Amino acid sequence: MTVAGTLASTLALPLFALALLALATAHAAPRDAADRAALEASTDAIFAEWNRRDTPGCAVAVYRDDAIVFQRGYGMANLELGVPIGPHSVFDIGSTSKQFTAASVLLLAQDGKLSLDDDIRKHLPEMPDYGRRITIRQLLQHTSGLRDYIALLILGGAAFDDQATDAQTLEAIARQRALNFPPGSEHLYSNSGYFLAGQIVERVSGQSLPAFAHERIFAPLGMRDTRFRRDHAELVPGRAMAYARAEASADAPPRDSAATYRLDQPHWDQVGDGSVHTTTGDLLRWDRNFYDPTVGSAAMFAQMRQAGVLDDGRHIDYGLGLKMGEYRGLATVRHGGAWGGYRAELLRFPQRHLSVATLCNFAEAQPQRWAERIAELWLGLPPSLAQDRATAQRKSVRLTPAQLQQWAGVYRHAESGDLRKIVHADGRLALHHFDDEFVLRPLGSTEFELGAPSIATLRFHERNRERPRRMTVAANGHGKDYLAVNVAALTPAELQAYAGRYRCDELGRDYEFKLVDGALRQLDPRFPAVALEPLERDRFVQGLLSYRFHRGVDGRIEGVSLDAGRVRDLACTRL
């Protein structure tokens, strides 16, 4: 922006925003103890809700010029034992682990033991031949087309409380006879790629991935509290336990704050796509290596942050274990993670040599959002809160039940097939997604806001000659259109036509559907029989899982395909 443009923007700010701007500018380089105290207080304020002895929380660190300039813990690492989160608390960082797997693969490539363009079947011969080779690079850039193993195991009947091993995971992936899409044609996040990359590291190096990463990455960098954890029963000194919000229970003691949360620690033992346990202090050593490598090389890290390219020439924002982007006009290199109740974000601003790590131990945490807000403070950026307030200052409008009800329904993204459900109840609209409910605040008759400060805005459009009714969801400057689904009204006799048992060879199990209490339900002895909600003819949805039934030439139902976001069109045959 030009000097004139900057001045014009500044003059346009209200007085409270000018005050915030002055404060942020002071935060860019604290001149004295008072400046630093104000900066730290502003950071503390972000986590005020979680800086208590009866809640989980987060460990936070800011790295600038190869040093920790801020490090603090908020909330409790262990609610049962009353252990607070501190600088040495160890967290599972979920998919933030992927950069360590990518680095392990690249170290082997530097050793001349593999190439990123190798066909994966060179190292994993048990993988099927899909008629087109899948490369290691495609595994690492999420362009392989492989179905996500987490969804596959869950569809196959596994629960997070079960033990899931490398062997059964590899078997589940290798059992797939089809891909989500031809390799190299799309970018769709899939944990299978990084799990298989970890398997390749083990077969090529002759070591387990935990042993290889320790010897080649963690030990040389002095990351003493960091490990790939392969055994859920393994003791991890200093580990913060993970939590999720507990549903109200009549058995909970009165005024028992611990009853507000429950443990959320999966027993799955795969490595590669996740499972790195680390601290904010150890992540500084990894961050420092990004700028001045002692493990790997500058060329290797440049390769990790080089955006991938699809076969048709389109660029994606993902490199090798790292996601490239921009925030507030500055280039970013980042990756988030979520596993069980753990949430993590490592956000880097290379141009400013500043990074933020937010490691949290509860499922409601928003580490990406909080890392961005912390970065604004420590970079001295004009606060985006001014922009958030501009949205928040728009007053809610009152809408009649009829005005709200007209937008209720199911909407589908045209390309991905992802579904979003808008529900009208108790005099309000809410977005239902991932079994969560997000209340919408009306800003007008067709526009609604989700979250405060705003996470996204939803705008509804009436149908016209060219297009059906649709919903546009806008977040972070990007919008997606979801088209309204025409829901079929089915009689019990029509629903009965779908009942029966279906063999799903690629999942190694059968699915059984039965008409119960006037609704079609999928029966599973381990879980409640939740009703399937009708969509168009022969289509149903159950949470994030959608079913598409197929008819033969005689019009009878002969099969069903399952779609679950990262698993597409998995076919099952009626028995």
N, C-alpha and C positions, 0 to 999 in steps of 0.2 A: 504494500500500500504506500502511496506517496505521502509526503509530509502534509500536503493540503488535505488529502483524504483522511489521514489520521486526525488532523485538527477538526475537520468537519464531523467525524464520528464522535470525537470527544465532546464537542459542543452540543451534540445531540443527546448526550447522556443526561439523565436527571441527576440532581445533586447527590442523592444517596449512592448512585453508581460512581460518581466522581470520587466520593470518599472511599469507596471500596477500591477503586483504581489506584488511588494514592497509597492505600495500605498495601495492595498487591505489589506495587512498584518498590515499596520499602522492603517487602519480603524477598525480592529478587536477590538482594545481597545485604543481609542484615548488618547494619553499621555498628550496632552496639547491643548490649545485653537486653535493652528494652525492646529493640526491634526483634531480636530472636525470641524473646518471651512472647511477644504478640503473635509471631509466626507459629510457634509451638501451640499456643492457646487456640489459634484458628484450626490447627490440625486436630487437636484434642476434641474440639467442638463437633467435628464430623462423626466421632465415635462416642459422643456423650451417652447415647441411648444404651450402649453396650459396655460402658466403663463401670461395671457393677460386679458385685460378688455373687449374684444369683443368675447370671447369664453367661453363655459362651461369648466369644468375641474374636478379636483379630490381633495378630502381630504385624506391625507396620514399620517399614524402614524406607528412608530416602537416601540414595547414593548419589554423590556429586564428586566428580573428579577423583574417582578411586577411593573414596572414603565415605563412611556412614556419617551423615550430617543430622540425621534424626532416626531414632529407634525407640519404639515404645510398644507395650502390650496393653490391650484393653480386654476386660472380661476374664473369664476363667478357662484354664486349660482342662481342668477336671472338676466338674460340679460336685461329684460324690466326695472327693477328698479335699475340696476347697483350695485347689492349687491354681494360682493366677497365671495368666499368660505372661511370659517374659521373653527376653532376647534369645534364650536358649530353648524355647519351646519348639518342638518338632511337629511339622504338619505334613500330611499327605497333600501334594500339590496337584493331584489329578493329571489332566492333560497338559499342564505346564511342563510335565515330564518329557513331553515328546521331543523337545529340543535336545535333550541328553541322548535319546535314542538316535536321532538324526546325526548328532555329533559322533556317536560310536560308529555308525555306518561310514561316515566320511573319514574317520581315522583309519578304518580298514581299507577304504579306497586309496588313501594316501600311502598305505603300506603296499599297495598293488595287489591286494587279495580279492578285490571285487571291483565292479564298475556299477555306477548308478544306472547304466543302461542294460545291465544284465537282465535276461528273462528270469523271473523269480523261480521258475521251475528248474533252473540250473542248480539252485540251492534247496528248493522245496519240491522235489519230484512228485510228492503225493498230491500236489495241487492239480486240479483238473485242467485239461486243455480246452480253453474257451474259444478256440479258433482264431485267437489274436493274442499275441504275447502281452503280458503285464510286466512292466519293468520295476526295479527297485525305486527309481525316481518317482514313478506313479504311485507307489505305496506311500512315499513320504509327502507327496503333494495332494493326496486325497483325490486323485484322478483315475484310480484303478478300476472303479466300478464295482469293487467287492462290497458285498453286503456287510453291514456292521455286526460284529460278533455279539455285542451286548444285546442288541435287539433279537438276534437269532437265538441266543440262549434263553432269553425271557419268553419269546414265542414258543420255544421248545419246552417250556414248563419250569425253568429254573427260577429261583428267587434269590435276592441278594443275601439272604441269610444262609443259603446253601454254600457249600464249598465248590468253587469252579477252578479247575486246574488248566495248565497249559495244554495238556494232552487232549482234554475234551473240547477245549476251544479250537485247537487246530483241526480236530475231527469235524467240528461243526462248520468251520469255514470251508474245509475241503469237500464237505458233503454237498455244497451248493452247485447245482447244474447250470445256473444262469447268473448273470451279473445285473446290477442295476442299470448299467449303460455300457456301451463299448469303451474300452480303456482309452483315455486321452480325450474323450469327447465332452466330458462334464467335470465339474468340481463339486463333490459331495463328501462332506466330512465323514470318515469311516475309521473307527478304532481298529478295524481288522488290519488295515495297512501297517500301522505301527506295531501291532502285536506280531505280524509276520516279519517286519523288519528286525524286531528283537530276536526272533527265531533264526533269522539269517545271520545276525551277529554271532549267535551261539554256535552255529554250524561252521561258519568260516573261521572263527577265532579258536574254537575248541574250548572256550570258557563259557560259563553262564553269563548272561547279560549283567547281573549284579556284580560278578567278579571282574568282568571286563571294564565296566564303568568305574569301579573302584580303583583298579590298577591304572587305567589310562586317563581318567578325568578327575575323580574326587580326591584321591590321595595326592597326586601332583599339585593340585590347587589348594591343598590344606582344608578341604571341606570335610572336616572330621565328623560332623553330625549328619552327613548326607548318605543315603543308600537307596538302591532299588530294593524294596521289600517284597519278597516272593511268598512268604508264609504269613497268613493272617494271625497265626498264634505266636509269631516271633515277638520277643520283647524289644521295644524301642525306647531306650532311656530318654526321658523328657518329652514323650509324645503327648500332644494335646488330643484328647478324645473328641469325636465328632458327634454333633447333636442335630436333631430336627425338632420342630415344634410338636408337642404331644397333643392329641385330641383330648378333650375333657373326659374325665373318667370318674364314675361314681366311687371307685375304689381309692382314689387319691385322698390323702389326708388333707384336712382343711388347712388353708393358708400355707401349703407346702410348695415353696417356689420351685423345688427340684421337679415337682410333678408337671411343670410347664414344658419340660423337655424330655426327650427320650434319646437313647444312644442311636446313632445312625452309622454303624461301622460294617460295611459289607465284608463278606468272607471270601471274596474272589481273589485269586492269587496270581493273576496274569501280570506280566511285566512287558514293557515296551511302549504301550499306549499310555501308561500311567504308572503309579506306585512309587515314584520317587518321594522319599521323606526328607525334609530339609528344614533349615532355619533361615531367618532373615539375615543372620550374620554370614552363613555359608553362601547365600545367594550373592552377596557382595563380591566374593572371590570369583564366582562365575561371571558376574557382570564385568568385573575388572578384566577378565580374560577376553571379553568381547573386543575391548579396545587395544589391549597389548597382550596378544596370545602367548602363553607358555605351553598350553595344550592346544594342539592344532596349529593353524596359521591364519594370517589375515585373509589369504585367499579362500580358506575353508569357510570362514565366517561370512565372507562376501557371497560365497555360494549359498550359504544357508538363507540369506536374506534376499536372494534373487527371486523375483516373482515368477511363478510357473506360467507356462503358455500351453493352451489347449491346441489340439490338432488343427482347428480352424483359425488359429492365430490370436484368439482372445486371450488376454492376460487375466490371471487371477491374483488375489491379494495374498496368496500363501506361498511361502518358499519351502524350506526344509525344516520343519518343526517350529517355524516362526511365521507370524502374520504381520505383513507390512501395511501401513496405513498413514493416516494424518489426523492430528488432533489440534484444533485451534491454530492451524496454519503451520504446524511443525510435524516433520516426519516422525513416525513411531515404528518401533519394532516390539512386538508384544506376543503374549500367549496367556490365555486363561485356563483354568482347570476346575472341574467339579467331579467329585466322587463321593458317594454317600453324603454325609453332612459337611464334607470339606469343600471350601471354595478358595481359589487362589488367582492372583494376577501378578505378572511381572511385566511392567510397562517401561519401555526405554525410549528416551529422546536423544538419539545420537548426536544431533547438532549442538545440543546443550550439555552433553555428557552428564545427563541426569536420569536416574531411574527410580521407580517406586515399586516396592513389593508389598502386597497386602495378602496375608495368609490368614484364613478364617476357619473356624470350626463349627459353623452352623449353617444350615441349608438356606436360610433366608438372606444370607450375606450378599452384598453387591460389590465384590472386590474391584471389578472393572470401573464401576462408577466412582467408587471412593478413591481409587488410584488416580483417576483423572482429576478429581477435585483437589487432592493433595498436590498433584503436579502443578496445577494452576497456581497454588499458593507459593510453592518453592521455585517455580520458574518466573514468578512475578507477572503472570498474565492477567489482563483485565478479567475479572471473575465472570465465568459463564452464568453465575447465579443471576446476573443482571438480565440475561436472556431468559433464564428460567422464570424470573419474577415477571418478566413481560408477559409470559404465558399465564403465570399464576394470577396476575392482576386482572385477567379477563374474568369477569364475574360469571358464575354459573347462572344459567337461565332455567326457568321452570317450564317443564314440558308436561303435557297431559299424558295420561296412560296410553292413549291412542297414538300420540306422537312417538312415544318410546316403543310401543309394541310393534310398530310397523317395521323396525329394523331388526327385530329378533329373528333368528334363524341360523342356518349353517352356511358358511362361505368356504369356497375352495380356491387355492392358488392355482392358476391355470397351468403353470409349468411344473411345479414340484408336486402338486396334488395335496399339499398340506391343508388341513382343515382348521377353521376357527369357528367357534360357536358363540353366538350372542344370545343371552338369556334375559328375559324381562321377568322380574319378580320383586316383590316388596317395594314397588314404586320406583325401580331403578333398572338400568341396563348394566350387564356385566359380561366381560369376556371370559369364557371358560377355555383353559388351555393347560395341558400337563396336570390335569386334576386340580388345578388352582382356579380361584375366582378373582378377577380383577375388576373392581367397580369402575364404571365410566362416569366422568363428570361432564354434563352437557354444557357446551359453550355456545350452542346454537341448535337449531332444529335438525341439522345434519352433521354437526361436528362435536366430537367428544374428546376428552383428555383422559389418558391413563397414567396414574401416578402423580405424585407431588413431591419434589419437582417433576415436571413432565417427563415420562419415559417415552411415550408415543402419543400421537394423535390419530383418531379414527374419523374418517369422513365417509358418509354414506351417499350414494348416488342412486337416484331413481332409474328404473329401466327406461330405455328409449328404443327407437327402431333398430339401432345398431348394436346395442349391448343390453344384457340383462342387468338387473339391480346388482350393484357391487359395493364393496367396502375397500377404501384405501387406507392402509396402515403406514404411517410415516414415522420414522425414528432415525436420528443421527443424519438427517439430510437425505435419507433414501425412502422411497415409497414403494409399496407392493400392493397390487390389486388382487382382491379376492372376490370371485363371482358367486352370487347367491345360488344355492342348490335348491332345486324344486323337490321338496320332500314328499314322498309317496304316502298316501293313506291306505294301509293294508288291513284287510279283514283277517280274523283268526285263521280262516281256511287258506288264505293266500300265504300267511306266515308259515303255516304247517308245511307248505311245499318245500321250504328250505331246511326243515328239520332232518336230522340224520347224522351219520358218522362219515368223516372225510379223512383220508390218509394223506399226511404231509410228509413225504419221503425225505425232503430236504431238512426237515426239523426232527425226524426220527420219532414222530408221535402222531396220534390221531386227534382231530378236533371233533367234538360232538355238539350239535345244536338241538335244542328241544324247546317246544312251546310250553311255557310255564307262566301261569297267572296272566294270560293274554299277551305275553311278550316273548319274542324269540331270544333265547339265552344260550350262551356258550358255557358248557358244563366243564368244571375242573374241580376235582375233589379237594384241592388245596385252597381254593379261593371262592368267595361268594359268586353266585351265578348272576352276573350283571347283565341287564337287558341290552340288546343291540338296538340302536336307534335307526329307523329307516331313513335313507336318503332318497336318491332316485330309484327307479325300479331295479331290483337285483343288487342294490348297494346298501350297506349298513355301516354304522360306525360304533365303536366301543372305546371310549377314551381317545387315545392317539392311533388306535388300530382300526383300519377300515377293511371291510370284506366286500369283495365283488364276486357274486355268484355267476356261474356260466351255465347256459342252457344248450342242450343238444338240438339236433335238427327236429326232434319230436317236441321241443318246447319244455322238456323236463330238465330239472337242475341236475347237472352232472359233475360240477366241481366248484371250487371257490379259490380266489386269489387273495392273499393277505398283503396289505400295504401298511408299513409303519414308519414312514419318513425315510430312514436310512436303510430300509429293506423294502424293495419294490417288487410287486407282482410275483410273490412266492406262491406257486400253484399247488393245490391239494385236490385229490380226486375222490369223488363220492364213492363209498363202498356199497 
